[in-house]
Amino acid sequence: MTPFELRQQIRKNKFRSPTSGHCPGYTQVNVIIMPSRYADDFKKFCALNSQSCPLLDVTAPGDPVFRGLGRDVNVATDVPKYNIYREGVQAEQVDDLTEYWQDDHVAFALGCSHSFEDLLIAEGMRLRHIERGHVVPAFVTNVRNVPVGPFGGHLVVSMRPFVAKQAIAAIQITGNFPQVHGAPIHMGNPLEIGIDDVEQPDWGKGVGVADNEIPLFWACGVTPQEALKASGIPLYIGHAPGHMLVTDITLSDLQSNVHAL
């Protein structure tokens, strides 16, 4: 399916699965929705924490359509699953936001590492979370974000292990795409960034790290959701982990930077 076709399937309630591995070559984005009064501070937060929060597009207040992400991209209907948070606690998980969308809501689209996974696969790298059909393992680290207004918290990372030769190639490939998190922020010993056990992720499932493999850790789009959880704002909405908004932007578009804000 093309991204447009996949979004239509989601809109018609025919697709509710994680989006990793779907529509290779196209950019997938993390989604954050909040009342407009917090939007300026959050935009500044993204600018100062750009590796974990690479901002690709923002909607106008009350408008659920992303104008810079492709054909008819409606944030209220085109994500497979949404989490709704009230007072920092997940209150509901829903498949459609039509009845929850408010006139003062602003939506942010943030680049996602799912976008470059097909490039790694094309180079012969195995991604075990895709092979096993679950969300990439992600962890809260001890690395603090740069705070802005009510937003702060700690960096969240996703982990993919590779043998040394593939790890070098993965760093080189992903470094070309800063709009979808770029190169890893850490490799090797997870204890150095506050991760005690790579088999016990905060999201997803463990994929194992063999003796001849090096774990690589990328900045993760769950970071802003964790910042929002700790912010104390009364309401915000995000995609369910692994259930991204798939856009019409190609990886070539990202390299030429034509969609940068």
N, C-alpha and C positions, 0 to 999 in steps of 0.2 A: 504493500500500500504506500501511496504518497502520504506526506504529512497531512495534507488536506483531507484525504480519504480516511486516515486514522482518526483525525479530529471529528469527522462526521460519524464514524462508528461509535466514538465515545459519546457524542451528543445524542445518539439514538439508543444509548444504553446497551450497545453490543460489544463493548470492550471495556474491561475494568481491571486489567492486569498491570503489573509493572512494565514500564516502557523501555527498559534497558534491552538493547539488541534490536529494537524496532526502528524502521526508517533510517538505515545507515547512511551516513553522509550529511545528515541534517542535525541542526542544533536543538537539543532539548534544554528546557529551562526550569529552574525552581520558581515557584510562585509564592509571593507574600502579598496579602491584602490587609489593609488597616484603615481606620478612620483618617480623613485627610489632615486633621490637625497634627498628626505625628509624622506626616510624610516628609517634610523638609529635614527634620532631624535624621530620619532613616536614610534619606538620600545621602546626607553627609557621612553617616556611618558607613554606607557602602563605599563611598569614595576613599575613606581612610582605611578600609579593610577590604581592598579590592580583590585580593587573591581568593578569599573565601566568599566575597559578595560582588562578583563582576556584573555590574548593572548593564543590561542590554536594552530595556525599554520600561517606560512608566505610562500608565493610563491617566487620562484626565479624570478629575473627581467625578464620580457617578457614572463614568463610561466604562463598561466591562470589556471593551474591544481594544486589543493591542494593535496600534496602527503600524508599528514598525517591524512586526514579526511575520507577516505574511497575509494570505487571503483569509478573511473572515475568521480571525483568531479571537474567540470569546472566552475570557478567563472564567466566566461563570458556568460554562457548560462543557469545556473541552479538556478538562483534566480528569483522569480516571477515578481518582478519589481525593477528597479534601478532608483536612482536619480543622475543626473549628475550636478555638481556644477562648475560654472566658476566665478572666482573672488569672491567666497564666496556666490554666489547667485544661487539658483536652476534654471538651464537653460532648462533642459529637464527631462522627465520621460520616460524611454524606457523599453521594455520587453526583450531585448537581447543586449549584449555588443560586439558582434563579430566585428562589423564595427568600434567600438570605442576603442578597445583594442590596446595598443601601446607596442612597443618593450621594453620600459623602465618602464612599469607599474609593481608595486608590490602590491599584495593583502594580506590583513590581515584578519584572522578569529578570532573573539572575542566571547567568550561565551555569551549566551543569556538566560534570565530568563524564556522564553517559555519552555526551556528544563525541568524545574522541575514542571511545572504546572500540568502535568498528575499525579504526585505523590500527589499533594494537592487534586486533584479531587478524587483519589483513597481513600483518608482519609475522604471523604464525604464533602469536602469543595466546595462551589459553587463559581465559578469565573464568575461574571456577564458579563464581556466583552466577554467571549467565548460564553455564553448563548445568548448574543445579537448579536453576529457575527461581532464585531468590534475590533479595536486595543486597547490594554490595555492603560488606561490613563497614560500619562507621563508629567512631569513638570520640568522646569528649576528651580533649587534651588539657594540659596545665598551661597552655599558651593563652595569654589574655588578649582579647580584642582591644583596639583603640576605642575608648568610649565616646559617645556623642549623645547628649541629652539623656534620655532614660535607657539608651541602648548600650550594652557592654558585653559581659559574659566571656566565655572561653571559645577558642577555635575548636571546631569539629573537623575531623579528617576521615576520609575513606581510605581503605587499604586494599592493595592488590600485590601479591607476591610474585617474583620472577627470579629465574636464574640470572647470574651476574651479567652475561652478554645481553639478555633481553631487558634487564633493568636499565642498562645504559641507553639502549635504543628507546625504551619507553620515556625516559627523561628527555631525550632529544626530540622525540615526536611531540609530546605534550607541551614542551616549552614553546612551541610555535603557536599555541592557542591560549593566550592569557585570558581571553573572554570566557573561557570555560575552565578556569582554575589554573591553567598553565602547568608548569613542571611541579613535581612533588615538593612539599615543604620539608620533608624529612625522609630519610631512608635508614634502615638498620634497626638498632635497639629501640623498641617502643617505649621502654622505661624512661628514655631521655625526654619524651614529651608527655609523660604521665600516664601511659597506658600499661596497666599491670599484666594483662592477659589478652593476647590477640584472638584467643578462642572464645572470648566473652565480650562481643561488641555491644554497644548501646543500641544499635539498630542493625538489622540484618542478622545473618548467621555467620559463624566462623567458617573459614575456608581452609584453614591449616596453612602452615609455613614449613616446607620441607627443609632438611638440613642444608641442602645446596641452594636454597632460595633466599632472596633478600626482600623483606617487606618494604614497599614504597607507600608513602602516605601523602595523599593529595588533600589540599584544603577542600572542604565540603560545604555544599549549599544548605545543609542542616544548621550551619553556624548561625545564620540570621534568625532562624526559628528559635534556637536556644537563647539568642539575645532578646528576642521578643518575650519569651517565656519569663525571663528574669526582669523584664522592664517594668512590670506592674500595670501596663496599659490594659483596659478592661476587655477588649475584644481584638482578635486578629485571626486570620485564616491562612492556612498554607496547604500545599499539596501533601498528601500522605507520602512518607518516604518511599522513593522508587517509582512513584506514579507522577511522571513529569508532564509538562506541556510541551508537545513536539511542534516545532516551528518550521516555516518554509526557508529559514536561513541555512545556507550550506556552510560547510567548513571553509570553503574557498571564500565565501563572503566574509567570514570572520578574519581570515588572513589579510584580506584587503581592507578590513576595518570600516567597511562602508556603513555598518549599522551602529557604530559607536555613538554614545550620547555626547 
